[in-house]
């Protein structure tokens, strides 16, 4: 199972960094301690400040960095001074290819909460890397689309309030049934390490729960 985690870190909150075959992908960089200028691709799930942070983006940005983001965020990128020419805007269900990586936009929304309405078209992402598939759900508590996604490695929010809580996230992870599941979206805006530990304790025995934050 460890090989599925190779090159994967959770620097903070919901920020996921994946390095695979020399390509560095960030999902939702936020609250980073220093400038690294190492991002080949940045995937943004939605426009909330803890997911679309121009300050953190600037810390990982380098010449030639490209982006994937939901349709509807064009003004957010323009306001941040990011050239739209390097951004692939996609809708739920659409895909884009980047240097041999297939990136699929998965709907991410709330079902009974107002924070992430389905009509916004916000996203999680499934990355098909050579040899492994990685699903970062984005901010969601919607089970239906999540459980249809096949992946080897799952990053899923557990902090509650705005997303799945630990128990709900574990139920969904058990239905997706990846080889490895990693809790995110805690410890900064909402939730804490206890939520991550509870999530891991509720996973099926055949799923490895890994805490990276």
Backbone as a ProteinNet text record, in pm:
[ID]
protein_1_A
[PRIMARY]
XXXXXXXXXXXXXXXXXXXXXXXXXXXXXXXXXXXXXXXXXXXXXXXXXXXXXXXXXXXXXXXXXXXXXXXXXXXXXXXXXXXXXXXXXXXXXXXXXXXXXXXXXXXXXXXXXXXXXXXXXXXXXXXXXXXXXXXXXXXXXXXXXXXXXXXXXXXXXXXXXXXXXXXXXXXXXXXXXXXXXXXXXXXXXXXXXXXXXXXXXXXXXXXXXXXXX
[TERTIARY]
80.9	0	85.6	204.1	287.9	323.1	338.3	374.9	266.5	141	33.8	46.9	111.9	130.1	259.6	343.2	471.4	448.8	517.8	507.8	386.7	305.5	183.1	200.4	163.5	164.6	39.5	6.1	-101.9	-37.1	9.4	80.6	-4.7	-135.2	-221.2	-366.5	-455.8	-600.3	-645.7	-684.8	-726.3	-626.5	-509.6	-406.9	-342.2	-348.1	-285.3	-177.5	-58.9	51.3	84.4	86.4	115.1	229.7	334.4	444.8	448.9	440.1	431.5	507.3	607.5	687.7	739.1	784.2	845	747.7	617.9	515.7	459.6	455.9	406.1	268.3	170.8	33.3	-5.2	-61.8	-121.8	-272.3	-346.3	-488.9	-513.1	-574.9	-614.7	-501.3	-391.5	-286.1	-339.8	-303.6	-355.5	-269.4	-238.3	-168.4	-31.8	43	173.7	281.2	383.2	480.3	584.1	610	718.8	698	776.1	768.5	849.4	786.4	854.9	867.6	776.4	778.8	799.8	720	741.5	618.3	511	386.4	386.8	370.3	345.7	197.8	111.8	-32.5	-95.9	-188.7	-265.7	-412.7	-477.2	-619.8	-694.2	-788.6	-867.9	-1008.6	-1059.6	-1191	-1304.6	-1284.7	-1389.5	-1332.2	-1417.5	-1368.9	-1355.1	-1388.4	-1374.4	-1227.1	-1205.4	-1070.4	-970.2	-1018.9	-928.8	-904.9	-951	-928.4	-871.4	-915	-856.1	-786.9	-658.3	-578.1	-470.3	-490.3	-386.8	-249.2	-246.3	-117.9	-45.9	-118.1	-56.1	-23.6	-109.6	-81	50.2	70	193.7	316	298.9	411.5	455.9	365	401.1	411.8	372.3	371.4	513.1	528	653.2	619.8	718.7	695	634.1	521.7	458.8	357.6	335.3	233.3	96.6	25.3	-110.7	-210.3	-337.7	-443.3	-560.7	-632	-764.9	-858.2	-975.6	-1068.7	-1210.5	-1310.2	-1448.7	-1486	-1568	-1630.9	-1703.7	-1691.4	-1753.6	-1652.9	-1527.7	-1425.5	-1336.1	-1376	-1293.2	-1263.1	-1364.1	-1341.6	-1250.4	-1259	-1171.3	-1024.9	-997.3	-860	-813.9	-902.3	-865.3	-837.1	-918.4	-898.9	-767.1	-727.7	-601.7	-481.1	-505.1	-395	-336.4	-412	-364.6	-416.4	-326.5	-365.2	-460.1	-572.8	-671	-622.6	-519.2	-465.7	-406.9	-369	-310.8	-406.8	-537.1	-636.4	-731.8	-748.3	-847.4	-973.1	-1076.7	-1202.1	-1292.4	-1337.4	-1421.4	-1544.7	-1645.3	-1769	-1771.6	-1857.3	-1869.1	-1894.9	-1820.9	-1833.8	-1738.7	-1674.9	-1578.9	-1438.5	-1352.2	-1214.9	-1117.4	-994.2	-886.7	-761.6	-676.6	-550.2	-435.6	-345.2	-226	-105.1	-19.8	107.3	87.2	-12.3	-37.6	-123.3	-168.8	-256.4	-399.1	-490.5	-631.2	-693.7	-755.9	-813.8	-962.9	-1041.9	-1187.2	-1248.8	-1339	-1409.8	-1529.9	-1532.2	-1640.1	-1723.5	-1856.3	-1937.3	-1904.6	-1897.3	-1872	-1969.7	-2058.7	-2162.5	-2222.6	-2297.6	-2371.8	-2513.5	-2565.7	-2703	-2800.8	-2760.7	-2851.2	-2793.9	-2686.2	-2619.9	-2609.5	-2598.6	-2598.8	-2461.3	-2355.8	-2222.1	-2168.6	-2204.1	-2153.7	-2271.4	-2347	-2465.9	-2429.2	-2509.7	-2482.4	-2478.7	-2562	-2570	-2438.8	-2349.7	-2222.7	-2128.7	-2150.5	-2065.7	-1925.5	-1909.9	-1776.9	-1734.9	-1606.1	-1548.8	-1464.1	-1459.9	-1349.3	-1278.5	-1165.3	-1089.8	-1042.5	-1055.9	-993.4	-877.4	-757.9	-637	-597.4	-587.3	-541.4	-394.1	-308.5	-164.8	-127.2	-14	31.8	52.9	-22.2	-2.3	-88.1	-159.7	-248.2	-349.9	-465.5	-567.2	-590.3	-603.2	-615.3	-740.9	-825.2	-947.9	-942.9	-946.9	-956.9	-1098.4	-1181.4	-1325	-1365.7	-1281.7	-1327.7	-1422.8	-1482.1	-1573.1	-1711.2	-1748.1	-1872	-1927.3	-2056.7	-2118.5	-2220	-2202.6	-2291.8	-2235.5	-2304.6	-2255.2	-2267.9	-2374.5	-2411.8	-2299.2	-2243.9	-2138.3	-2008	-1982	-1856.1	-1841.1	-1944.8	-1931.9	-1923	-1944.9	-1931.5	-1788.3	-1701.1	-1564.5	-1474.4	-1407.9	-1306.9	-1172.6	-1104.8	-971.9	-890.3	-759.7	-668.4	-642.9	-640.2	-604.7	-709.8	-766.5	-876.1	-836	-860.5	-846.5	-986	-1032.9	-1172.6	-1184.1	-1271.5	-1284.1	-1354.3	-1310.3	-1367.2	-1405.4	-1384	-1399.1	-1540.3	-1638.5	-1776.3	-1805.7	-1922.3	-1974.4	-1999.4	-1894.3	-1908.1	-1904.1	-1864.3	-1839.2	-1883.6	-1845.6	-1860.6	-1797.4	-1859.1	-1786.3	-1715.3	-1644.6	-1560.9	-1642.1	-1757	-1838.1	-1896	-1950.6	-2007.7	-1899.5	-1781.9	-1671.9	-1626.9	-1622.1	-1581.5	-1681.9	-1810.7	-1913	-1895.9	-1870	-1850.4	-1720.4	-1614.1	-1486.7	-1501.9	-1578.8	-1598.8	-1674.2	-1761	-1831.4	-1742.7	-1663.9	-1569.1	-1466.8	-1420.5	-1326.6	-1192.8	-1124	-987.9	-893.2	-772.5	-672.5	-628.2	-620.7	-575.2	-668.7	-706.3	-789.7	-720.9	-718.4	-648.6	-748	-764.5	-854.1	-791	-873.1	-828.9	-938.1	-915.8	-1010.9	-1039.2	-932.2	-941.8	-815.1	-823.1	-704.4	-675	-750.5	-724.1	-853	-948.2	-1074.1	-1176	-1179.7	-1275.6	-1219.3	-1259.9	-1215.4	-1075.2	-1035.3	-904	-855.1	-740	-679.8	-768.4	-845.5	-934.7	-1034.3	-1075.9	-1165.6	-1095.3	-970.7	-894.3	-876.5	-847.8	-829.3	-959.9	-1070.3	-1200.6	-1231.6	-1206.4	-1227	-1150.8	-1023.9	-941.3	-990.7	-1039.9	-1086.3	-1214.2	-1286.7	-1414.9	-1403.1	-1283.8	-1264	-1265.6	-1309.9	-1301.6	-1156.7	-1138.9	-1004.2	-920.1	-986	-913	-867.4	-906.5	-865.4	-763.7	-650.7	-548.4	-581.7	-604.2	-625.2	-493.6	-458.4	-329.1	-351.5	-293.7	-301.8	-172.6	-184.3	-67.5	-57.6	-155	-155.2	-137.1
-120.6	0	127.6	119.3	238.6	298.7	215.7	270.7	362.8	341.1	429.3	569.1	580.1	709.5	779.8	712.8	772.6	907.1	1009.8	1141.8	1221.6	1167.1	1235	1294.3	1420.5	1485.4	1570.7	1602.8	1697.1	1811.6	1915.9	2024.2	2099.4	2109.7	2186.7	2170.4	2157.8	2166.5	2070.1	2125	2041.3	2044.1	2098	2101.7	1964.3	1911	1781.8	1804.1	1750.9	1758.6	1617.3	1599.1	1468.4	1483.5	1408.8	1405.9	1268	1263.6	1135.4	1146.8	1063.2	1064.1	1203.1	1274.1	1403.8	1518.6	1491.5	1595.2	1625	1753.2	1793.5	1857.9	1798.8	1847.7	1893.7	2012.3	2059.1	2068.1	2025.8	2050.9	2148.7	2261.5	2361.4	2404.6	2457.7	2507.4	2617.6	2608.1	2703	2697.2	2813.5	2819.9	2756	2773.4	2709	2792.2	2727.3	2800.3	2878.3	2837.5	2902.7	2884.7	2957.3	2948.6	2828.9	2747.3	2631.6	2640.5	2711.2	2730.8	2598.9	2498.1	2364.9	2304.5	2379.9	2323.1	2319.2	2199.2	2187.7	2210.8	2160.7	2173.9	2203.8	2299.8	2330.5	2307.2	2222	2194.6	2264.8	2349.2	2424.1	2366.5	2333	2269.7	2370.2	2486.6	2588.7	2719.4	2821	2957	2999.8	2918.2	2959	2985.4	3078	3129.5	3022.5	2915.5	2810.1	2703.8	2731.2	2640.1	2713.7	2837.7	2923	3039	3021.5	3120.2	3175.2	3295	3352.1	3359	3385.5	3391.6	3256.8	3149	3016.7	2973.1	3007.2	2975.7	3040.3	3165.4	3235	3165.4	3099.8	3031.2	2906.6	2842.7	2720	2742.5	2860.6	2892.7	2899.8	2851.9	2866.9	2894.7	2923.2	2947.9	2822.8	2840.3	2728.3	2650.1	2686.4	2618.1	2630.7	2519	2519.7	2490.4	2516.3	2502.2	2422.4	2358.6	2304.4	2363.8	2410	2474.8	2463.1	2484.2	2476.4	2591.8	2560.8	2666.5	2760.4	2889.3	2987.5	3060.7	3010.6	3076.4	3169.7	3199.7	3283.6	3419	3480.4	3611.5	3602.8	3492.6	3474.7	3470.8	3397.7	3388.9	3523.6	3589.4	3718.5	3820.9	3821.9	3915.4	3889	3762.3	3725.4	3751	3796.5	3825.6	3703.6	3594.1	3470.4	3464.9	3448.6	3444.4	3328.3	3356.8	3252.2	3156	3195	3107.9	2978.8	2978	2857.3	2779.2	2813	2748.7	2664.9	2538.8	2451.6	2456.6	2523.6	2531.2	2416.4	2336.6	2221.4	2218.1	2147.7	2127.1	1985.5	1958.8	1821.8	1722	1613.1	1510.9	1528.3	1644	1666.6	1625.9	1603.8	1561.9	1645.2	1645.7	1712.1	1627	1627.4	1554.6	1653.2	1615	1696	1604.5	1609.4	1534.6	1388	1326	1184.4	1152.3	1256.4	1237	1273.5	1181.6	1208.9	1263.6	1381.7	1448	1463.6	1401.5	1403.5	1489.1	1577.6	1659.5	1587.1	1568.9	1498.8	1601.2	1596.3	1692.6	1691.1	1810.8	1825.4	1930.3	1888.7	1980.5	1929.2	2015.8	1978.9	1936.5	1842.9	1797.3	1867.7	1890.6	1950	2076.8	2126.3	2245.6	2348	2476.5	2579.9	2618.6	2560.2	2613.7	2585.6	2471.7	2431.1	2383.2	2475.5	2436.1	2364	2267.3	2188.7	2276.5	2379.7	2466.1	2539.8	2547.4	2617.5	2540.8	2410	2331.2	2309.6	2312.1	2292	2145.9	2121.2	1993.5	1925.3	1793.7	1711.9	1663.1	1595.8	1550.5	1406.4	1330.8	1198.6	1209.6	1177.9	1182.7	1039.1	1012.9	881.1	892.2	865.8	861.6	723.5	710.3	577.5	491.3	387.3	295.7	319.5	432.4	456.7	565.3	554.6	658.6	722.5	856	933.5	1019.4	1011.3	1090.6	1184.9	1315.4	1418.7	1474.9	1452.4	1474.6	1621	1713	1849.9	1859	1976.3	1997.3	1943.2	1833.3	1766.3	1688.5	1665.9	1564.5	1485.8	1492.7	1423.7	1285.6	1185.1	1047.7	992.8	1029.1	960.8	957.1	1073.8	1076.8	1019.2	1038.1	989.3	838.1	765.1	618.9	555.8	634	582.5	589.9	655.3	678.6	564	502.7	401.2	470.9	438.1	495.5	402.3	414.7	342.1	419.4	552.1	639.5	749.4	765.6	859	964.4	1091	1200.9	1259	1257.2	1290.6	1377.1	1480.2	1567.1	1498	1530.5	1465	1565.5	1694.6	1793.8	1830.2	1791.3	1826.5	1972.9	2017.8	2154.8	2186.4	2190.1	2226.5	2105	1990.6	1870.7	1747.3	1630	1507.4	1524.6	1465.4	1446.6	1311.5	1276.4	1156	1030.2	1018.2	897	885.5	997	994.4	970	1032	1012.4	866.8	802.9	663.1	573.9	602.7	523.3	533.2	653	671.2	605	621.4	557.3	405.8	349.4	204.7	159.5	245	210.2	230.3	335.9	355	243	207.9	98.1	114.5	225.1	238.1	148.2	136	63.7	146	279.7	370.2	491.3	533.4	651.8	748.2	875.1	978.4	1088	1118.3	1226.6	1363.7	1460.1	1598.3	1692.5	1822.4	1927.2	1924.3	1933.1	1944.4	2013.4	2062.5	2117	2262.2	2324.9	2463.7	2545.6	2519.9	2593.7	2528.5	2396.4	2321.3	2182	2117	1980.5	1973.6	1853.3	1834	1691.9	1661.9	1530.2	1417.3	1443	1339.4	1295.3	1388.7	1353.4	1259.7	1288	1202	1062.7	1056.4	927	847.4	916.3	848.7	793	872.7	827.4	698.7	697.6	579.3	457.4	480.3	368	304.3	377.2	328.1	267.6	265.7	207.8	55.3	-5.6	-150.9	-195.5	-316.2	-366.6	-374	-387.2	-399.6	-264.1	-155.4	-21.5	33.4	78	137.7	285.4	324.4	464.4	529	636.3	702	849.3	894.6	1035.8	1105.2	1200.7	1270.4	1414	1459.9	1598.3	1603.2
0	0	0	57.6	71	-64	-166.1	-296.2	-352	-311.6	-357.5	-298.8	-184.1	-118.1	-158.2	-233.5	-271.3	-340.1	-291.3	-350.3	-307.8	-216.9	-173.4	-34	-19.4	111.3	124.6	249.9	278.6	356.4	287.2	356	457	430.9	521.3	479.2	575.8	552.6	442.1	326.3	213.4	99	122.8	19.8	6.2	-112.8	-142.3	-247.7	-221.9	-318.5	-364.7	-496.3	-554.3	-653.4	-631.6	-727.3	-790.2	-922.2	-992.9	-1124.4	-1142.2	-1264.9	-1299.4	-1197.7	-1218	-1235.7	-1229.3	-1241.2	-1102.3	-1064.9	-933.8	-950.3	-884	-887.6	-747.2	-737.4	-612.9	-631.1	-529.9	-523	-408.1	-439.5	-339.5	-245.8	-299	-209.2	-118.1	10.2	109.4	234.9	290.6	418.3	417.7	310.3	298.1	368.4	425.2	506.2	427.3	302.7	229	78.9	3.7	-142.1	-191.8	-277.9	-335.7	-487.4	-551.7	-696.8	-771.2	-737	-792.8	-859.2	-875.3	-927.9	-1080.8	-1135.1	-1278.3	-1308.4	-1220.2	-1237.1	-1102.3	-1100.2	-980.3	-1011.4	-934	-948.8	-835.7	-870.8	-773.7	-772.7	-654.5	-646.7	-647.2	-582.4	-578.4	-525.8	-515.4	-495.4	-350.3	-252	-112.9	-79.1	13.6	39.4	80.9	145.1	191.2	83.7	-37	-149.8	-271.1	-288.7	-391.7	-321	-296.4	-223.7	-317	-371.6	-458.8	-392.6	-262.1	-190.9	-196	-165.7	-167.8	-309.8	-403.5	-543.3	-585.3	-546.2	-581.5	-523	-409.2	-345.7	-422.6	-494.9	-567.5	-717.8	-763.3	-906.3	-962.3	-1083.8	-1157.3	-1303.2	-1382.1	-1524.2	-1587.5	-1655.8	-1725.1	-1643.8	-1518.3	-1438.4	-1505.9	-1512.5	-1566.5	-1454.2	-1483.3	-1383.6	-1439.8	-1347.6	-1376.4	-1272.5	-1315.9	-1224.4	-1278.5	-1192.8	-1239.1	-1330.8	-1430.8	-1509.4	-1413.4	-1437.4	-1348.5	-1261.6	-1258.8	-1178	-1260.1	-1382.3	-1467.5	-1402.2	-1343.1	-1281.6	-1159.6	-1085.8	-970.1	-1013.9	-1120	-1169.9	-1226.4	-1300.9	-1358.1	-1249.1	-1144.9	-1034.2	-962.6	-958.3	-893.6	-983.7	-1104.9	-1196.9	-1263.7	-1269	-1331.3	-1474.5	-1569.5	-1710.2	-1736.4	-1798.3	-1826.2	-1934.1	-2006.3	-2110.2	-2056.8	-1929.2	-1870.1	-1783.8	-1792	-1706.3	-1790.7	-1753.4	-1815.9	-1729.6	-1775.9	-1701.7	-1745.7	-1649.1	-1682.8	-1593.4	-1639.4	-1564.9	-1508.6	-1409.4	-1358.2	-1471.7	-1469.9	-1572.7	-1688.9	-1700.1	-1807.4	-1763.5	-1861.2	-1833.6	-1915.4	-1870.8	-1944	-1928.8	-2029	-2024.7	-2004.1	-1915.5	-1891.6	-1882.9	-1982.1	-1984.6	-1946.4	-2005.5	-1983.1	-1863.2	-1791.9	-1676.1	-1717.5	-1699	-1725.2	-1598	-1607.7	-1490.4	-1514	-1428.8	-1442.6	-1332.7	-1369.7	-1272.3	-1215.8	-1083.8	-1014.5	-937.8	-945.5	-870.5	-721.5	-662.6	-518.7	-466.3	-376.5	-329.2	-199.3	-134.1	-13.4	-48.7	28.4	7.5	101.1	226.9	325.5	387.6	332	383.7	271.4	304.3	200.6	146.4	198.3	173.1	32.7	-23.6	-154.7	-239.7	-296	-372.5	-502.5	-538	-658.4	-783.4	-786.9	-904.4	-933.1	-833.4	-854.4	-946.4	-959.4	-1048.7	-997.1	-864.2	-806.9	-813.5	-790.4	-830.2	-723.7	-733	-687.2	-812.8	-797.2	-913.9	-897.7	-1005.7	-1013.8	-1112.6	-1063.5	-1145	-1181.3	-1309.5	-1354.1	-1391.7	-1292.6	-1316.5	-1368.2	-1435	-1471.5	-1345.6	-1331.3	-1219	-1097.8	-1089.4	-975.5	-1010.2	-947.2	-962	-825.9	-825.9	-703.1	-712.4	-610.4	-606.3	-487.1	-516.3	-413.6	-424.5	-322.2	-339	-344.2	-296.1	-278.2	-160.7	-141.4	-28.5	-63.3	-2.9	-38.8	78.6	76.2	160.8	78.4	-54.5	-147	-178.5	-134.7	-148.3	-290.2	-359.7	-483.2	-584.8	-619.3	-720.7	-668.1	-540	-482.8	-497.1	-462.6	-456	-594.2	-697.9	-834.3	-884.6	-808.6	-854	-809.6	-904.7	-870.7	-851.5	-742.5	-720.9	-631.7	-643.6	-555.2	-426.4	-438.8	-327.3	-316.6	-197.8	-175	-71.7	-104	-8.6	13.3	139.2	165.6	291.9	291.3	408.6	524	646.4	765.5	874.1	851.4	957.5	994.8	911.5	941.6	915.6	957.8	940.9	793.7	712.3	571.4	478.8	531.7	451.1	529.4	479.7	558	695.7	797.9	922.2	915.6	1020.5	1016.5	990.8	1055.3	1041.2	900.2	849.2	714.1	609.4	629.3	535	531.7	648.7	654.3	582.3	597.7	528.8	377.8	328.9	186	140.4	217.2	182.2	175.2	266.2	264.6	140.1	86.7	-37.1	-159.4	-160	-270.8	-270.6	-154.5	-128.6	-202.1	-175	-227.6	-148.7	-196.6	-118.3	2.2	-16.7	88	92.5	213.2	232.1	328.2	290.5	368	405.6	534.5	575.9	553.6	510.7	493.5	544.3	529.2	568.1	718.8	795.2	940.5	990.2	1114.5	1178.6	1150.3	1060.7	1027	1036.8	950.7	949.8	1041.1	1040.8	1120.8	1144.1	1253.2	1280	1337.2	1380.3	1440.7	1417.1	1472.6	1447.4	1498.5	1602.4	1653.1	1546.3	1461.2	1350.8	1252.2	1223.7	1133.9	1193.2	1321.4	1386.8	1390.1	1416.8	1416.6	1278.6	1175.5	1037.9	1010.8	1043.5	1017.1	1094.2	1215.3	1298.3	1243.9	1160.1	1107.7	967.7	912.1	780.2	785.8	678.3	667.8	684.2	734.1	758.8	631.3	517.2	391.1	334.5	399.9	355.5	454.8	403.6	489.5	510.8	634.6	667.5	703.5	634.7	656.7	690.5	799.1	839	795.2	704.2	649.9	697.9	775.4	821.6	972.7
[MASK]
+++++++++++++++++++++++++++++++++++++++++++++++++++++++++++++++++++++++++++++++++++++++++++++++++++++++++++++++++++++++++++++++++++++++++++++++++++++++++++++++++++++++++++++++++++++++++++++++++++++++++++++++++++++

